[in-house]
Amino acid sequence: MKNVFCTSKGFFCVVLALLGLVVSSGPAGAVMGYEVTDLGTFGGSSYANGINNSGQVVGKVRMASGDFRAFLWEDGVMRNLGTLGGASSEANDINASGQVVGSSHPASGGGHAFLWEDGVMQDLGTLGGPYSSAKGVNDSGQVAGMAPLANEDWHAFLWEDGVMHDLGTLGGSDSHARGINALGQVVGMADTASGKQHAFLWEDGVMQDIGTLGGIWTYANDINDLSQVVGSSCKDPFDYHAFLWEDGVMHDLGTLGGDESKAHGINASAQVVGKSWTWGGGGASLQHAFLWENGVMYDLNDRMLSGSGWELGCANDINDLGQIVGYGFHNGDMRAFLLTPIPIPEPAGLGVVAFAFLVAMRWLRRRMNH
């Protein structure tokens, strides 16, 4: 019997090894790191601002002339989207249909919001002043942004069906819209009657003040389809922290060790990205891109493969697949980046272990009967 057990030990070792593989593989969907892609340039620095669930990325690139150009990156190719006739343009967001929004200089001067689709850049107009800028677009083609009135006060706008609608303020003079979700809810910042600047949530003609973290100003930057809002809020006269607002409550997301942080994007899983200050050697303050999830803020530089040559400075957006875009230094040059999650391999499953165990037991019984 002893010899039978010793001979069969190898089978049980295999079973235990497979069981260990299943346990150590971690939960399904877990990420062990990120693959980084340099999105390239047209000769100068580049910055990524938005990404959709198809992995299309938009942003801006500095040209050799010093002017910026809006870009669309997909399948490894960076495309120059051109301008409205002037010198510069910048792309800020992209929806599931590949519609891109941003701002561009028209030939007449100033800067106007645009909607780019199928190679055509459409001027969305203004609210009476010389400028406008589009910051967000949803899958219905509704566009949110900001523009000055004829009296030079800036107001948030919602553009739809060819018309730019003034969303008003919280009682003060100015407002700025930064994000929009599938429900047509718009978020941004607006002046209150007392002269403070508070984050707002606009819906069905009503602008709601969503408060602060205790300071005098708050800025909302993005909203997902669950009406969760992210941005930054002043905690005291000097420091500001990233926040997540949901169900009427504003949560402080903390920092990476420094005094300040800003949240720029949120996806359907409530993963939040942005930038935060941390403390480097000698007490120097460093700006790093972060990912916040499940109550913890992570420095994305710590989730990179060693020797990548990157220092990730700011994360601007995240899609529902967990892909992140922003900008940082790559071997000393400012570049737009795309981070793609590297998942922990799915566990082989308890079925494999059970099968191996049954084989081992069957073999053991046969040995005992001989």
N, C-alpha and C positions, 0 to 999 in steps of 0.2 A: 504493500500500500504506500509506503514511503517513497518507493521508487516511482510509482505511478504519479503521486503528487508532484514530486520534483520534476518529472518529465513534463507534466502538464502546466508547470509554473509559467512557462513561456506564453501559453495561451492566455492565462489570467493576466499576465503583464501587459499583453496586447490590449485586453479589455480595459484594464485600468488606464493605460495610456490614451485610448480613445475617449474614455470618460473625462480624463483630464483635459483633452483637447476641446471637448464640448464646453466644459466649465470655464476654461481660460480664454475662450474665444470672445467672451463678452456678449452683451445684448445685441440683438439684431438692430442694424442701423447705426451702431456706434462708430465713431470716427477716430482713427489712430493718427491722423495728420492730414496735411494738405499738399497737393501738387500745385506748384505755382507756374503760371504762364505769363511771360512778358508780352504785352499786347502790341509792342512796337511803337514806332513814331513815324513822322514824316520829316525827320531831321532834327527835332528838338525834344523837349520834355512832353510827357503825356499824362493824362489824368482820367480815370474811369469814374463815371457818376452813377450809372444805372445798368441793371441786367434784368432780362425776363427769364421765364422758365425754360426757354429754348436755348439759353446760353448766349444770346445776342447781347453785346455790351456796347454802351454809348458813353461818350465823354468828349474831351477836347485835347487837341495836340497843338503845341507851339511850333509854328513854321520857322524856317530859316530867317524870314523877314521880321519875326517877332510877333506877327499876328497869330491868332488862334483859329483853328478849324474844328468844327464838329466832326466826330467820327462815329462810324458803325463798324464794330468788329464782329465777324462771325466766321467759323470754320478756318481760323488761322489767318484771315485776311482783314486788314484795316482799310476801311473805305472812307474817303473824304466826301462829306455831304455837301460841301460848298457853302455858299452864303446867300443872302437875299439881295446881293448886288454890291455889298460893301466889303470891308476888309476882313471882318472876323465873324466867327460863329462858335457856339458851344451847345452841345447836346446834354440834356439833364435826365431824361427818362425815356423808357421804351416799353410798349405794352405787348401783349401776346401776339398781336397782328403785325408787329414790326413797325408800328407808327412811332416816330421819334419826335420829342418836343425839346425846345431849348430857346435860345435867343440868338439873333444875328443882326449885324449892321446892314440896313438897306442902303441903296445908292444915295438916297436923299439925306443920310445921316441918322443919328440917334441909334436906337437898338430896338428891335421888335421881336415879340414872341413868334415862334414858328411851329408848324406841324409838318414833318417830313414823311412822305409816304410814296413808295414806288418810284423813287428818283426825283420827286417833285417837292420843293420846299414852299409851303404856303405861309404867307404873312397873315397872322391872326389879328393884326390891328392893335389898337390901344384904347385907353379909357379917356382920351382927350389930350393927353400929354405926348411928348416925343418918344417915350420909352414903354416897353413892356417886356416881360420875361416869363416863359413857361417853365414850370418846375416839375409837374407831374402829369401823367396821362393814365387813364384806366382803360380797360378792354372795350368799353363802349365808345371810346374816342373823346370822352370829356377831358378837358385840360384845365389845370389849376395853375395860377401864377400870380403875378403882381404887376401893377402899372400905375403911373401917376395920373392924377386928374389934371384938368386945365389949371387948377390952383396950386399944383405941384405937390399935393398930398398923395401919398402912395396908398393904393387900395388893393386888397386881394380880389382876384377875379376867378370866375368859372366860365370857360368858353365851351359852348356846345351848339351844334347846328348852325355854325357861322356867326353866332352872336356872343360877344363878351359881356358877361354880367358882373356888375359891381357887387361884392359881397358885404360891403360896409365895414364897420369897425366895432370895437367894444365900448364905444362912447367917446373915443379920442379921435385923433386926426389920421393916423396911418394904420395899415394892416398889410401883411405879406402872407401869401399862401405858398406852402411848400410841398404838400402831398395830397393825394386823392385815392380813394379805394373804389372797389366795384360797386358799392352802394351809392356812390356820388358824394360821400362825406369828404369834406375838405378840412385840412389842418394847417396851422401856421401860427403867426404872432400878430397881435393887434394892440393898439394903444387903448387904455381904459380912460374913463372920464377924469381920473385923478392923475393922469400922466404916466402911469406904469405900463409896462409891456408884458402882456400875458399870452400864453398859448391858448388857441381857440380850436374848437371843433364846430364846423358849420354843417348844418343839415337842414334841408327843406326850408331854406330862407331864414333860419335862426342860427346866430353865432353864439356858442356857449363858451364861457370862460372856464377853463379846466384847472386854473389855479397855479400855484408855484410850490417849490420845496421850502418856502419860507423867506425867500428874497424878494426883490422888486421886479424881476423879469423872468420870463419863461418863453422858450421857443420850441414849437412842435415841428418836426421835420418829416415824419412819415406816419402812415396809418395802414394797418392790414384789414382784411375783410371781416375780421372779428371785432373791429372798432377799437383795437389796441393801438395806442398812440405812443410814439417815442420822440425824444428831443433832449433839450438841456435846460436846466433851471438854476437860477442863482440861489445859493444857500445863505449867503451873507453878501456884503458889498463887493467881495472880491472873487470868491470861489464859485464855480458852477459845476453841477453834476449831471450826468446822463440820467434820464428817467424813463419809466414805463408807466403809462396811465391806462387804467382799465376799471370799468364799473365805478367810476367816480373817484377812484383813489390813485394818487400819484406816488409811485415807488421809486426811491433813490437806488440807482444801480451801482453806486460806488465808483471807485477809480482803480487804476493799476498801481496805486501806491503814492501817486502825486496828489495835487490839490484839485485837479479839474478833469472832466470828461464830457464828451458830447456823443449822443446817439443819433445816427443818421438814417438807419434803415431797419425794418422789421419784416419777417416773413410770416407765413401762415402758421408756423410752429412756435411763434413767439421767440425766435432767435433774433437777437438784436446785435447790430454792428455799429461801430463808430471809432472814435479815437479818444485816448486818455493819456495823461501825463504820468510818467513813472520816474523813479529816481535812479540815475545811472551812477557810475563811478565818480567819486569826488563831489557828490551832491548835485551833479548836473541833472536837469529835468529833461526827459526824453519823451517825445510824442510817439506813441505806438498805436497801431490798429488793434481793436479788441473785438471779441465775440462774447456776448453774454447769453447764457442759457441756463435754465433751471436754478436760478439764484446765484450763479457764479460768473464773474468776469474773467476771461482768459486773454492773455497777451498772445495774439496770433503769431508773433515771432517765435514763441516757444513751441508752436505746433508745426513749424517748418522743418524740413529735412536739413540736417547740418550741412554746411558748405554750399548753401543755395546762392549766396552772394546778395541776398535781399535783406533790407531793413524796412519792414512794412510800417508806414507812418499813419495811414488813415484808411479805414474801410467805409465806403459810402453806401453800399447796397448789398442785399442778400436775397437770393431767390428761394423758391420753395424746395429746391433740391439741395440747399445749403451752399451753393456756389456764392462766392464773395468777390466783390470788385472794389478797387480803390487805387491808391497810389503809394509809392515808396521809392526808396533808393535801391537801384540794382547796380552793383559794382560802381557806386558813386554817382550814377545818373538817375534823374527823376523819371520814373516810368509808371504807366498804368499796369495793374496786375489783375489777373483772374486766379482765384484760389478754388480748386476743385477738391472736395473731400475724398480722402482715401479711406474707405470703410474697413473696419475690422472684418476679416473673412467670416461669412455666415457659418455657424456651427454645423458640423457634419450631421448632427441630429442623434437623438437617443436611439433611433432605429438602428443605426450602424452599430452602436454599442450592444444593443440587445441581440442583434444578429451574431456578432462575434461571440457574445456570451453563450448563446445557444449552440454554436458550433463547438466551442470549447467544452461545454457540458456533454454534448453528444460524443465527442472524442473521448472524454474522460470515462463515460459509461462503457464505451466499447473496450477501453483499456482494462477496466475493472473486470469485464466479463471474460477476458482472455487469461 
